[in-house]
Amino acid sequence: MKMSIKDIAQAKVSYGCRRIHVLLLRESWKTNHKRVYRLYKLEGLTMRSNRPERHVSACRRMIRAALPLEDAREKVEEWGQHYNREKPHGSLGNLSPVEFAGVIV
């Protein structure tokens, strides 16, 4: 029975001892789930542990904590300068605000 448990566990890595128990029953082994669990542990078999899913907000919190406040202020200032000096606006006839101000004067 140990060999059957080991063979199934190697063939189906994501199967735990409960699924292996069901497969053994289908192969006509007369056993209970407690014996399969005991042999599963004695053989040193374990299921592959999945990494826990993280929420997006937790990732963003970590990123925000890593960036200094001064860096954020610089980025906002650069964006504001680009938006107000270089970026064309549809409501201003596709001119930047600086070019539009020069046309009016």
C-alpha positions in Angstrom: 0.0 0.0 0.0 2.9 2.4 0.7 4.1 2.0 -2.9 0.7 2.7 -4.3 0.4 5.8 -2.1 3.8 7.0 -3.2 3.1 6.3 -6.9 -0.2 8.2 -6.8 1.4 11.1 -5.0 4.2 11.4 -7.5 1.9 11.1 -10.5 -0.6 13.6 -9.1 1.3 16.2 -7.2 -1.8 18.3 -6.3 -3.6 15.3 -4.7 -3.7 15.2 -1.0 -4.2 12.1 1.2 -8.0 12.3 1.0 -8.0 12.1 -2.8 -5.4 9.4 -2.6 -7.6 7.5 -0.2 -10.5 7.6 -2.7 -8.2 6.4 -5.5 -7.0 3.5 -3.3 -10.6 2.5 -2.7 -11.2 2.5 -6.4 -8.2 0.2 -6.8 -10.0 -2.1 -4.3 -7.7 -1.5 -1.3 -9.6 -2.1 1.9 -8.4 0.7 4.1 -9.6 3.8 5.9 -8.6 7.4 5.7 -6.7 7.4 9.0 -4.3 4.7 7.8 -3.8 6.5 4.4 -3.0 9.7 6.3 -0.5 8.0 8.6 1.3 6.3 5.7 1.2 9.5 3.7 3.0 11.4 6.6 5.4 8.5 7.2 6.5 8.6 3.6 7.2 12.3 4.0 4.6 13.3 1.4 3.0 16.7 1.5 0.9 18.7 -0.8 2.5 21.6 -2.6 1.6 24.7 -0.6 0.1 27.5 -2.7 1.1 31.0 -2.1 -1.7 33.0 -0.5 -3.4 35.5 -2.7 -2.8 39.1 -1.8 -5.3 41.8 -2.2 -4.4 44.6 -4.6 -4.7 47.2 -1.8 -2.0 45.5 0.2 0.4 45.6 -2.7 -0.3 49.3 -3.2 0.2 50.0 0.4 3.6 48.4 0.3 4.5 50.4 -2.8 3.3 53.6 -1.3 5.3 53.0 1.9 8.5 52.4 -0.2 8.2 55.8 -2.0 9.3 58.9 -0.1 6.9 61.8 0.0 9.4 64.1 -1.6 9.6 61.8 -4.7 5.8 62.0 -5.0 5.8 65.8 -4.8 8.4 66.0 -7.6 6.4 63.7 -9.8 3.2 65.7 -9.3 5.1 68.9 -10.0 6.5 67.5 -13.2 3.1 66.3 -14.3 1.5 69.7 -13.6 4.2 71.5 -15.6 3.8 69.1 -18.5 0.0 69.4 -18.4 -0.1 73.2 -18.2 2.8 74.0 -20.6 3.1 71.3 -23.2 0.0 69.2 -23.4 -2.5 70.4 -26.1 -6.1 70.8 -24.8 -9.1 70.2 -27.1 -11.1 73.1 -25.5 -8.2 75.5 -26.4 -8.1 74.7 -30.1 -5.6 71.9 -29.6 -3.1 74.4 -28.2 -1.2 74.2 -24.9 -2.3 76.7 -22.3 1.0 78.7 -22.7 0.5 78.9 -26.5 -3.2 79.8 -26.1 -2.3 82.6 -23.7 0.2 83.9 -26.3 -2.5 84.0 -28.9 -4.9 86.0 -26.8 -2.3 88.7 -25.8 
